[in-house]
Amino acid sequence: MEKPHEVLWSTSTADLQLTINSQPCTTVCPPCDNELKSEAIIEHLCASEFALRMKIKEVKKENGDKKIIPKKKKPLKLGPIKKKELKKLVLYLKNGADCPCHQLDNLSHHFLIMGRKVKSQYLLTAIHKWDKKNKEFKNFMKKMKNHECPTFQSVFK
């Protein structure tokens, strides 16, 4: 004979699974949910391997990810991206096919895109509308010109 709490647990799990699978994801994708504060953008820039100013040609869904195809790009920080790779660059929003990203609702703007290279893919870690009229974004652009990201010395020399 089964204990009542075991039956309740399996029923709850099944109900939870049904709820998760039948509802579209409404949580905003983490790279799209970044605070528009100059200090936060600078921190993200330092933590990212690359940063680009770009216009986006199109956004597609591919294997559970959002695939972002750039139109025009201007590198701010190249990191692992080679100049020849820049021409055919494709970015991915990992597991982002079904989460909303309000910045990508209107592709007519320029964007500040930051990310990292993982294996052979360039993953988007932050996206901001390139908005010169926004006070915080203006502060970021001023700070970015003479800001040096901290470098961490290896403790295992």
CYANA upper distance limits for C-alpha pairs under 8 A (distance plus 0.5 A):
  2 GLU  CA      6 GLU  CA      7.34
  2 GLU  CA      7 VAL  CA      7.65
  3 LYS  CA      7 VAL  CA      7.37
  4 PRO  CA      8 LEU  CA      6.76
  5 HIS  CA      9 TRP  CA      6.58
  6 GLU  CA     10 SER  CA      6.96
  7 VAL  CA     11 THR  CA      6.75
  8 LEU  CA     12 SER  CA      6.53
  9 TRP  CA     13 THR  CA      6.62
 10 SER  CA     14 ALA  CA      6.68
 11 THR  CA     15 ASP  CA      6.67
 12 SER  CA     16 LEU  CA      6.46
 13 THR  CA     17 GLN  CA      6.50
 14 ALA  CA     18 LEU  CA      6.69
 15 ASP  CA     19 THR  CA      6.68
 16 LEU  CA     20 ILE  CA      6.65
 17 GLN  CA     21 ASN  CA      6.59
 18 LEU  CA     22 SER  CA      6.42
 19 THR  CA     23 GLN  CA      6.53
 20 ILE  CA     24 PRO  CA      8.31
 24 PRO  CA     98 ASP  CA      7.46
 25 CYS  CA     98 ASP  CA      6.50
 25 CYS  CA     99 CYS  CA      6.01
 25 CYS  CA    100 PRO  CA      8.42
 26 THR  CA     99 CYS  CA      6.50
 26 THR  CA    100 PRO  CA      7.11
 27 THR  CA     99 CYS  CA      6.53
 27 THR  CA    100 PRO  CA      7.48
 28 VAL  CA     32 CYS  CA      7.16
 28 VAL  CA     33 ASP  CA      6.72
 28 VAL  CA     99 CYS  CA      6.02
 28 VAL  CA    100 PRO  CA      5.54
 28 VAL  CA    101 CYS  CA      6.53
 29 CYS  CA     33 ASP  CA      6.86
 29 CYS  CA     96 GLY  CA      6.77
 29 CYS  CA     99 CYS  CA      5.86
 29 CYS  CA    100 PRO  CA      6.63
 29 CYS  CA    101 CYS  CA      6.51
 30 PRO  CA     34 ASN  CA      7.59
 30 PRO  CA    125 THR  CA      8.26
 30 PRO  CA    126 ALA  CA      8.32
 31 PRO  CA     93 LEU  CA      8.32
 31 PRO  CA    124 LEU  CA      7.28
 31 PRO  CA    125 THR  CA      5.37
 31 PRO  CA    126 ALA  CA      4.68
 31 PRO  CA    127 ILE  CA      6.54
 32 CYS  CA    101 CYS  CA      5.86
 32 CYS  CA    102 HIS  CA      7.62
 32 CYS  CA    103 GLN  CA      7.33
 32 CYS  CA    126 ALA  CA      6.70
 32 CYS  CA    127 ILE  CA      6.21
 32 CYS  CA    128 HIS  CA      7.95
 33 ASP  CA    101 CYS  CA      8.30
 34 ASN  CA    126 ALA  CA      7.35
 34 ASN  CA    127 ILE  CA      8.16
 34 ASN  CA    128 HIS  CA      8.35
 35 GLU  CA     40 ALA  CA      7.14
 35 GLU  CA     41 ILE  CA      8.20
 36 LEU  CA     40 ALA  CA      7.59
 36 LEU  CA     41 ILE  CA      7.37
 36 LEU  CA    128 HIS  CA      8.15
 36 LEU  CA    136 GLU  CA      7.15
 36 LEU  CA    137 PHE  CA      7.71
 37 LYS  CA     41 ILE  CA      6.74
 37 LYS  CA    136 GLU  CA      5.96
 37 LYS  CA    137 PHE  CA      7.79
 37 LYS  CA    140 PHE  CA      8.27
 38 SER  CA     42 ILE  CA      6.67
 38 SER  CA    136 GLU  CA      5.75
 38 SER  CA    137 PHE  CA      6.64
 38 SER  CA    139 ASN  CA      6.30
 38 SER  CA    140 PHE  CA      4.89
 38 SER  CA    143 LYS  CA      8.47
 39 GLU  CA     43 GLU  CA      6.68
 39 GLU  CA    140 PHE  CA      7.67
 40 ALA  CA     44 HIS  CA      6.69
 41 ILE  CA     45 LEU  CA      6.56
 41 ILE  CA    140 PHE  CA      7.38
 42 ILE  CA     46 CYS  CA      6.75
 42 ILE  CA    140 PHE  CA      7.24
 42 ILE  CA    143 LYS  CA      8.34
 42 ILE  CA    144 MET  CA      7.46
 43 GLU  CA     47 ALA  CA      6.72
 44 HIS  CA     48 SER  CA      6.55
 44 HIS  CA    114 MET  CA      8.13
 44 HIS  CA    126 ALA  CA      7.94
 45 LEU  CA     49 GLU  CA      8.44
 45 LEU  CA     50 PHE  CA      8.23
 45 LEU  CA     51 ALA  CA      7.30
 45 LEU  CA    114 MET  CA      7.18
 46 CYS  CA    149 CYS  CA      5.84
 46 CYS  CA    150 PRO  CA      8.16
 48 SER  CA    114 MET  CA      6.48
 48 SER  CA    115 GLY  CA      5.73
 48 SER  CA    116 ARG  CA      6.33
 48 SER  CA    125 THR  CA      7.95
 49 GLU  CA     77 LYS  CA      7.96
 49 GLU  CA     78 LEU  CA      7.76
 49 GLU  CA     79 GLY  CA      5.54
 49 GLU  CA     80 PRO  CA      7.33
 49 GLU  CA    114 MET  CA      8.06
 49 GLU  CA    115 GLY  CA      6.49
 49 GLU  CA    116 ARG  CA      5.44
 49 GLU  CA    117 LYS  CA      7.72
 50 PHE  CA     75 PRO  CA      8.47
 50 PHE  CA     76 LEU  CA      8.04
 50 PHE  CA     77 LYS  CA      5.43
 50 PHE  CA     78 LEU  CA      5.38
 50 PHE  CA     79 GLY  CA      5.51
 50 PHE  CA     80 PRO  CA      7.71
 50 PHE  CA     81 ILE  CA      7.95
 50 PHE  CA    114 MET  CA      6.18
 50 PHE  CA    115 GLY  CA      6.03
 50 PHE  CA    116 ARG  CA      6.82
 51 ALA  CA     75 PRO  CA      6.81
 51 ALA  CA     76 LEU  CA      5.83
 51 ALA  CA     77 LYS  CA      5.36
 51 ALA  CA     78 LEU  CA      7.03
 51 ALA  CA    112 LEU  CA      7.54
 51 ALA  CA    113 ILE  CA      6.08
 51 ALA  CA    114 MET  CA      4.80
 51 ALA  CA    115 GLY  CA      7.08
 52 LEU  CA     73 LYS  CA      6.86
 52 LEU  CA     74 LYS  CA      6.07
 52 LEU  CA     75 PRO  CA      4.97
 52 LEU  CA     76 LEU  CA      5.74
 52 LEU  CA     77 LYS  CA      7.25
 52 LEU  CA     78 LEU  CA      8.26
 52 LEU  CA    111 PHE  CA      8.46
 52 LEU  CA    112 LEU  CA      6.32
 52 LEU  CA    113 ILE  CA      5.73
 52 LEU  CA    114 MET  CA      6.97
 53 ARG  CA     73 LYS  CA      6.20
 53 ARG  CA     74 LYS  CA      5.56
 53 ARG  CA     75 PRO  CA      6.84
 53 ARG  CA     76 LEU  CA      7.44
 53 ARG  CA    110 HIS  CA      7.15
 53 ARG  CA    111 PHE  CA      6.06
 53 ARG  CA    112 LEU  CA      5.23
 53 ARG  CA    113 ILE  CA      6.80
 53 ARG  CA    130 TRP  CA      8.12
 54 MET  CA     70 PRO  CA      7.14
 54 MET  CA     71 LYS  CA      7.60
 54 MET  CA     72 LYS  CA      5.82
 54 MET  CA     73 LYS  CA      4.76
 54 MET  CA     74 LYS  CA      6.67
 54 MET  CA    110 HIS  CA      5.85
 54 MET  CA    111 PHE  CA      5.78
 54 MET  CA    112 LEU  CA      7.10
 54 MET  CA    113 ILE  CA      7.74
 55 LYS  CA     70 PRO  CA      6.45
 55 LYS  CA     71 LYS  CA      5.82
 55 LYS  CA     72 LYS  CA      5.67
 55 LYS  CA     73 LYS  CA      7.12
 55 LYS  CA    107 LEU  CA      7.69
 55 LYS  CA    108 SER  CA      7.77
 55 LYS  CA    109 HIS  CA      6.94
 55 LYS  CA    110 HIS  CA      5.20
 55 LYS  CA    111 PHE  CA      6.75
 56 ILE  CA     68 ILE  CA      7.56
 56 ILE  CA     69 ILE  CA      6.55
 56 ILE  CA     70 PRO  CA      4.76
 56 ILE  CA     71 LYS  CA      5.59
 56 ILE  CA     72 LYS  CA      7.66
 56 ILE  CA    107 LEU  CA      6.42
 56 ILE  CA    108 SER  CA      8.23
 56 ILE  CA    110 HIS  CA      8.04
 56 ILE  CA    111 PHE  CA      8.45
 57 LYS  CA     68 ILE  CA      8.31
 57 LYS  CA     69 ILE  CA      6.06
 57 LYS  CA     70 PRO  CA      5.61
 57 LYS  CA     71 LYS  CA      5.17
 57 LYS  CA    107 LEU  CA      7.87
 58 GLU  CA     68 ILE  CA      6.65
 58 GLU  CA     69 ILE  CA      5.83
 58 GLU  CA     70 PRO  CA      7.57
 58 GLU  CA    107 LEU  CA      8.17
 59 VAL  CA     66 LYS  CA      7.07
 59 VAL  CA     67 LYS  CA      6.09
 59 VAL  CA     68 ILE  CA      5.17
 59 VAL  CA     69 ILE  CA      6.75
 59 VAL  CA    104 LEU  CA      8.34
 60 LYS  CA     66 LYS  CA      6.19
 60 LYS  CA     67 LYS  CA      5.53
 60 LYS  CA     68 ILE  CA      7.11
 61 LYS  CA     65 ASP  CA      6.27
 61 LYS  CA     66 LYS  CA      5.18
 61 LYS  CA     67 LYS  CA      6.40
 61 LYS  CA     97 ALA  CA      5.83
 62 GLU  CA     66 LYS  CA      6.61
 62 GLU  CA     67 LYS  CA      6.81
 62 GLU  CA     97 ALA  CA      7.71
 63 ASN  CA     97 ALA  CA      8.44
 64 GLY  CA     94 LYS  CA      8.02
 64 GLY  CA     95 ASN  CA      5.65
 64 GLY  CA     96 GLY  CA      6.98
 64 GLY  CA     97 ALA  CA      5.45
 64 GLY  CA     98 ASP  CA      8.02
 65 ASP  CA     92 TYR  CA      6.92
 65 ASP  CA     93 LEU  CA      6.12
 65 ASP  CA     94 LYS  CA      5.40
 65 ASP  CA     95 ASN  CA      4.99
 65 ASP  CA     96 GLY  CA      5.26
 65 ASP  CA     97 ALA  CA      5.09
 66 LYS  CA     92 TYR  CA      6.10
 66 LYS  CA     93 LEU  CA      5.39
 66 LYS  CA     94 LYS  CA      7.23
 66 LYS  CA     95 ASN  CA      7.71
 66 LYS  CA     96 GLY  CA      5.72
 66 LYS  CA     97 ALA  CA      5.30
 67 LYS  CA     90 VAL  CA      7.50
 67 LYS  CA     91 LEU  CA      6.42
 67 LYS  CA     92 TYR  CA      5.20
 67 LYS  CA     93 LEU  CA      6.98
 68 ILE  CA     90 VAL  CA      6.45
 68 ILE  CA     91 LEU  CA      5.50
 68 ILE  CA     92 TYR  CA      6.44
 68 ILE  CA     93 LEU  CA      8.13
 69 ILE  CA     89 LEU  CA      7.87
 69 ILE  CA     90 VAL  CA      5.74
 69 ILE  CA     91 LEU  CA      7.12
 70 PRO  CA     89 LEU  CA      7.70
 70 PRO  CA     90 VAL  CA      7.34
 73 LYS  CA     86 LEU  CA      8.44
 78 LEU  CA     82 LYS  CA      7.91
 80 PRO  CA    117 LYS  CA      7.45
 81 ILE  CA     85 GLU  CA      6.81
 81 ILE  CA     86 LEU  CA      7.19
 82 LYS  CA     86 LEU  CA      6.97
 83 LYS  CA     87 LYS  CA      8.04
 84 LYS  CA     88 LYS  CA      8.41
 85 GLU  CA     89 LEU  CA      6.39
 90 VAL  CA    122 TYR  CA      7.45
 91 LEU  CA    121 GLN  CA      7.69
 91 LEU  CA    122 TYR  CA      5.62
 91 LEU  CA    123 LEU  CA      6.19
 91 LEU  CA    124 LEU  CA      6.76
 92 TYR  CA    121 GLN  CA      7.68
 92 TYR  CA    122 TYR  CA      6.72
 92 TYR  CA    123 LEU  CA      5.36
 92 TYR  CA    124 LEU  CA      6.36
 93 LEU  CA     97 ALA  CA      8.25
 93 LEU  CA    123 LEU  CA      6.44
 93 LEU  CA    124 LEU  CA      5.86
 93 LEU  CA    125 THR  CA      8.17
 94 LYS  CA    123 LEU  CA      7.19
 94 LYS  CA    124 LEU  CA      8.16
 96 GLY  CA    100 PRO  CA      8.33
101 CYS  CA    105 ASP  CA      7.58
102 HIS  CA    106 ASN  CA      8.43
103 GLN  CA    107 LEU  CA      8.41
103 GLN  CA    127 ILE  CA      7.86
103 GLN  CA    128 HIS  CA      7.40
103 GLN  CA    129 LYS  CA      6.97
109 HIS  CA    129 LYS  CA      7.31
109 HIS  CA    130 TRP  CA      7.57
110 HIS  CA    129 LYS  CA      6.79
110 HIS  CA    130 TRP  CA      5.73
111 PHE  CA    127 ILE  CA      7.19
111 PHE  CA    128 HIS  CA      6.11
111 PHE  CA    129 LYS  CA      5.03
111 PHE  CA    130 TRP  CA      5.15
112 LEU  CA    126 ALA  CA      8.49
112 LEU  CA    127 ILE  CA      6.19
112 LEU  CA    128 HIS  CA      5.62
112 LEU  CA    129 LYS  CA      6.70
112 LEU  CA    130 TRP  CA      6.19
113 ILE  CA    124 LEU  CA      7.40
113 ILE  CA    125 THR  CA      8.30
113 ILE  CA    126 ALA  CA      6.41
113 ILE  CA    127 ILE  CA      5.21
113 ILE  CA    128 HIS  CA      7.19
114 MET  CA    124 LEU  CA      6.43
114 MET  CA    125 THR  CA      6.19
114 MET  CA    126 ALA  CA      5.61
114 MET  CA    127 ILE  CA      6.96
115 GLY  CA    122 TYR  CA      7.29
115 GLY  CA    123 LEU  CA      5.91
115 GLY  CA    124 LEU  CA      4.86
115 GLY  CA    125 THR  CA      5.06
115 GLY  CA    126 ALA  CA      7.05
116 ARG  CA    122 TYR  CA      6.31
116 ARG  CA    123 LEU  CA      5.89
116 ARG  CA    124 LEU  CA      7.25
116 ARG  CA    125 THR  CA      7.50
117 LYS  CA    121 GLN  CA      6.19
117 LYS  CA    122 TYR  CA      4.95
117 LYS  CA    123 LEU  CA      6.51
118 VAL  CA    122 TYR  CA      6.81
118 VAL  CA    123 LEU  CA      7.35
130 TRP  CA    137 PHE  CA      8.13
131 ASP  CA    137 PHE  CA      6.89
131 ASP  CA    138 LYS  CA      8.46
132 LYS  CA    137 PHE  CA      6.86
132 LYS  CA    138 LYS  CA      6.34
133 LYS  CA    137 PHE  CA      8.15
133 LYS  CA    138 LYS  CA      7.65
134 ASN  CA    138 LYS  CA      6.72
135 LYS  CA    139 ASN  CA      6.81
136 GLU  CA    140 PHE  CA      6.73
137 PHE  CA    141 MET  CA      6.79
138 LYS  CA    142 LYS  CA      6.86
139 ASN  CA    143 LYS  CA      6.67
140 PHE  CA    144 MET  CA      6.39
141 MET  CA    145 LYS  CA      7.11
142 LYS  CA    146 ASN  CA      8.14
143 LYS  CA    147 HIS  CA      6.21
